[in-house]
Amino acid sequence: MKQMLLLASVAMAAAMPHRADAQTYKFQRISYQKGDGAAMSDINVKSIMTGGYFSSISSVRACFLYDAKTKSKTPLSDPNAVSGTECWGINDAGNVVGDYIDVNGNYIGYMDIGGTFSDVTPPGSTKTVVYGISNNNVVGGYYVDSSGNQYGFLYDGTTYTTVKIKGDTTVQVFGIDSAGDYTVSATNPKTGTVSFYYTAAGKSTPIVFPSAAQTAAHHLNDAGLVAATWIDSSSVEHGGVWNSTTNTYVSLDYPHSPVATIADGVNAAGVVVGRYESSTTGQSYGYRAVPAK
C-alpha cells in the first residue's frame, strides 16, 4: 500500500533560531584502516556508529560499525550485495539501514533488523537509499522513479508514504524519531538546499542556521536534536546541531580543517559524528565530537 504526502515548501513561519551558549567539543578522527579515508553517518545512545570507506574494488562506500566504547570495527554487508553495501542510519537497538548494489547494478534500500536483512523498495522506484531508522523501526530515505524524479519516503514495514515538497526537487527524508517526527531536505531552484522539520501531526518548521546560505538537515534523535550541515556565503560547509525544542543551534568545525565539516548524526547525549576534509591532504576522514563539560 502506498500513500502520498504533499508538503508546501513553506508550511509555516518559524521564529528565527538563536545561538545557544558556546559549545566546545573534543574531536576524535576515525578511519577504517590507518591511512584510509572514512565518513561516519550516525550514532546511537550506546555510542555505536555507522560509517563507511571506499575500498579499491568498489565505487560504493563500504559499511562498517564502530563501537566507541570498545574501539571495535565490524564490517557489514547485505547478503544480496554484489559490489558494495552502504549504511547510513542506526537506532538504539543497533538496527541499521542503508543501500546496496545488486547483480544488475541497481541501488536497493535495505533494513537490517537484528541481523535479518530485508529490501526497502517503494513502488515505482529505480533507485532507493534509506537514510534513517527510528527506535520503532520506521525508516525514511529517498527513491528515484523511471522519469528521474526524486522523492522522499517513509516506510513503517507495511505502508510506503511518498513525501513531496511543492516547488522543490530532489526531496529526501533523512532522520526520523519514535514520535514520527522527521527531517526533510530538498533542492529549491532559487535558494539551493533547504530543510524542514515535520512533526507527525504535519506541522513544519524550516531549519535555517543564522548566517547560512543553505542548510541540509540530517539525522534526528528522540531528544529532538538534529545534526545538520550549513553552507556559508563563501560556500564553506560547517557542521551544526539544531535543537527542535528550544530552537537553538550550535556550530562545529573540525580543528584546522577550513575546507569542510559535515555533521551527519547526533545522539541524545549530543555526541556528533560526520566527516571532514583535510586542508593539508585533501582526504576525507570520519570524526566523533564529544561535548566538553
PEHU-V466812 format. One record per residue. N is the residue number from 0. RES is the residue in one letter. D_FIRST is the distance of its C-alpha to the first C-alpha in whole Angstrom. Layout:
n->N res->RES d_first->D_FIRST
n->N res->RES d_first->D_FIRST
//
This chain:
n->0 res->M d_first->0
n->1 res->K d_first->4
n->2 res->Q d_first->7
n->3 res->M d_first->10
n->4 res->L d_first->13
n->5 res->L d_first->17
n->6 res->L d_first->20
n->7 res->A d_first->23
n->8 res->S d_first->26
n->9 res->V d_first->28
n->10 res->A d_first->26
n->11 res->M d_first->30
n->12 res->A d_first->33
n->13 res->A d_first->34
n->14 res->A d_first->37
n->15 res->M d_first->38
n->16 res->P d_first->38
n->17 res->H d_first->41
n->18 res->R d_first->43
n->19 res->A d_first->43
n->20 res->D d_first->46
n->21 res->A d_first->47
n->22 res->Q d_first->45
n->23 res->T d_first->46
n->24 res->Y d_first->45
n->25 res->K d_first->46
n->26 res->F d_first->44
n->27 res->Q d_first->44
n->28 res->R d_first->43
n->29 res->I d_first->41
n->30 res->S d_first->41
n->31 res->Y d_first->40
n->32 res->Q d_first->43
n->33 res->K d_first->46
n->34 res->G d_first->46
n->35 res->D d_first->43
n->36 res->G d_first->41
n->37 res->A d_first->37
n->38 res->A d_first->35
n->39 res->M d_first->33
n->40 res->S d_first->30
n->41 res->D d_first->29
n->42 res->I d_first->31
n->43 res->N d_first->30
n->44 res->V d_first->33
n->45 res->K d_first->34
n->46 res->S d_first->35
n->47 res->I d_first->33
n->48 res->M d_first->32
n->49 res->T d_first->30
n->50 res->G d_first->32
n->51 res->G d_first->33
n->52 res->Y d_first->35
n->53 res->F d_first->36
n->54 res->S d_first->38
n->55 res->S d_first->40
n->56 res->I d_first->38
n->57 res->S d_first->34
n->58 res->S d_first->33
n->59 res->V d_first->31
n->60 res->R d_first->31
n->61 res->A d_first->32
n->62 res->C d_first->30
n->63 res->F d_first->33
n->64 res->L d_first->33
n->65 res->Y d_first->36
n->66 res->D d_first->37
n->67 res->A d_first->39
n->68 res->K d_first->41
n->69 res->T d_first->42
n->70 res->K d_first->42
n->71 res->S d_first->40
n->72 res->K d_first->38
n->73 res->T d_first->35
n->74 res->P d_first->34
n->75 res->L d_first->30
n->76 res->S d_first->28
n->77 res->D d_first->25
n->78 res->P d_first->26
n->79 res->N d_first->25
n->80 res->A d_first->26
n->81 res->V d_first->29
n->82 res->S d_first->31
n->83 res->G d_first->29
n->84 res->T d_first->27
n->85 res->E d_first->27
n->86 res->C d_first->26
n->87 res->W d_first->25
n->88 res->G d_first->24
n->89 res->I d_first->25
n->90 res->N d_first->25
n->91 res->D d_first->28
n->92 res->A d_first->27
n->93 res->G d_first->27
n->94 res->N d_first->24
n->95 res->V d_first->23
n->96 res->V d_first->21
n->97 res->G d_first->22
n->98 res->D d_first->22
n->99 res->Y d_first->24
n->100 res->I d_first->25
n->101 res->D d_first->24
n->102 res->V d_first->27
n->103 res->N d_first->26
n->104 res->G d_first->26
n->105 res->N d_first->23
n->106 res->Y d_first->22
n->107 res->I d_first->19
n->108 res->G d_first->17
n->109 res->Y d_first->18
n->110 res->M d_first->18
n->111 res->D d_first->21
n->112 res->I d_first->21
n->113 res->G d_first->25
n->114 res->G d_first->26
n->115 res->T d_first->23
n->116 res->F d_first->21
n->117 res->S d_first->17
n->118 res->D d_first->16
n->119 res->V d_first->13
n->120 res->T d_first->12
n->121 res->P d_first->10
n->122 res->P d_first->9
n->123 res->G d_first->12
n->124 res->S d_first->14
n->125 res->T d_first->18
n->126 res->K d_first->19
n->127 res->T d_first->17
n->128 res->V d_first->19
n->129 res->V d_first->18
n->130 res->Y d_first->21
n->131 res->G d_first->20
n->132 res->I d_first->20
n->133 res->S d_first->20
n->134 res->N d_first->22
n->135 res->N d_first->20
n->136 res->N d_first->18
n->137 res->V d_first->15
n->138 res->V d_first->15
n->139 res->G d_first->16
n->140 res->G d_first->17
n->141 res->Y d_first->17
n->142 res->Y d_first->16
n->143 res->V d_first->18
n->144 res->D d_first->17
n->145 res->S d_first->19
n->146 res->S d_first->21
n->147 res->G d_first->22
n->148 res->N d_first->20
n->149 res->Q d_first->19
n->150 res->Y d_first->17
n->151 res->G d_first->16
n->152 res->F d_first->13
n->153 res->L d_first->12
n->154 res->Y d_first->10
n->155 res->D d_first->11
n->156 res->G d_first->10
n->157 res->T d_first->7
n->158 res->T d_first->5
n->159 res->Y d_first->6
n->160 res->T d_first->9
n->161 res->T d_first->11
n->162 res->V d_first->15
n->163 res->K d_first->17
n->164 res->I d_first->21
n->165 res->K d_first->23
n->166 res->G d_first->26
n->167 res->D d_first->25
n->168 res->T d_first->24
n->169 res->T d_first->23
n->170 res->V d_first->21
n->171 res->Q d_first->20
n->172 res->V d_first->19
n->173 res->F d_first->22
n->174 res->G d_first->22
n->175 res->I d_first->20
n->176 res->D d_first->22
n->177 res->S d_first->22
n->178 res->A d_first->22
n->179 res->G d_first->19
n->180 res->D d_first->21
n->181 res->Y d_first->21
n->182 res->T d_first->23
n->183 res->V d_first->22
n->184 res->S d_first->24
n->185 res->A d_first->25
n->186 res->T d_first->27
n->187 res->N d_first->29
n->188 res->P d_first->31
n->189 res->K d_first->34
n->190 res->T d_first->34
n->191 res->G d_first->33
n->192 res->T d_first->30
n->193 res->V d_first->29
n->194 res->S d_first->27
n->195 res->F d_first->26
n->196 res->Y d_first->25
n->197 res->Y d_first->22
n->198 res->T d_first->22
n->199 res->A d_first->19
n->200 res->A d_first->21
n->201 res->G d_first->20
n->202 res->K d_first->24
n->203 res->S d_first->25
n->204 res->T d_first->28
n->205 res->P d_first->29
n->206 res->I d_first->31
n->207 res->V d_first->34
n->208 res->F d_first->37
n->209 res->P d_first->40
n->210 res->S d_first->42
n->211 res->A d_first->39
n->212 res->A d_first->38
n->213 res->Q d_first->35
n->214 res->T d_first->33
n->215 res->A d_first->30
n->216 res->A d_first->28
n->217 res->H d_first->27
n->218 res->H d_first->26
n->219 res->L d_first->26
n->220 res->N d_first->27
n->221 res->D d_first->27
n->222 res->A d_first->31
n->223 res->G d_first->30
n->224 res->L d_first->31
n->225 res->V d_first->30
n->226 res->A d_first->31
n->227 res->A d_first->32
n->228 res->T d_first->34
n->229 res->W d_first->36
n->230 res->I d_first->38
n->231 res->D d_first->41
n->232 res->S d_first->43
n->233 res->S d_first->45
n->234 res->S d_first->41
n->235 res->V d_first->42
n->236 res->E d_first->39
n->237 res->H d_first->39
n->238 res->G d_first->37
n->239 res->G d_first->37
n->240 res->V d_first->35
n->241 res->W d_first->34
n->242 res->N d_first->34
n->243 res->S d_first->31
n->244 res->T d_first->33
n->245 res->T d_first->37
n->246 res->N d_first->36
n->247 res->T d_first->38
n->248 res->Y d_first->38
n->249 res->V d_first->40
n->250 res->S d_first->41
n->251 res->L d_first->42
n->252 res->D d_first->43
n->253 res->Y d_first->44
n->254 res->P d_first->48
n->255 res->H d_first->50
n->256 res->S d_first->47
n->257 res->P d_first->47
n->258 res->V d_first->44
n->259 res->A d_first->41
n->260 res->T d_first->39
n->261 res->I d_first->36
n->262 res->A d_first->34
n->263 res->D d_first->31
n->264 res->G d_first->30
n->265 res->V d_first->32
n->266 res->N d_first->32
n->267 res->A d_first->33
n->268 res->A d_first->37
n->269 res->G d_first->37
n->270 res->V d_first->37
n->271 res->V d_first->36
n->272 res->V d_first->35
n->273 res->G d_first->35
n->274 res->R d_first->37
n->275 res->Y d_first->40
n->276 res->E d_first->42
n->277 res->S d_first->46
n->278 res->S d_first->48
n->279 res->T d_first->51
n->280 res->T d_first->49
n->281 res->G d_first->46
n->282 res->Q d_first->44
n->283 res->S d_first->40
n->284 res->Y d_first->40
n->285 res->G d_first->38
n->286 res->Y d_first->39
n->287 res->R d_first->39
n->288 res->A d_first->41
n->289 res->V d_first->42
n->290 res->P d_first->43
n->291 res->A d_first->47
n->292 res->K d_first->48
//
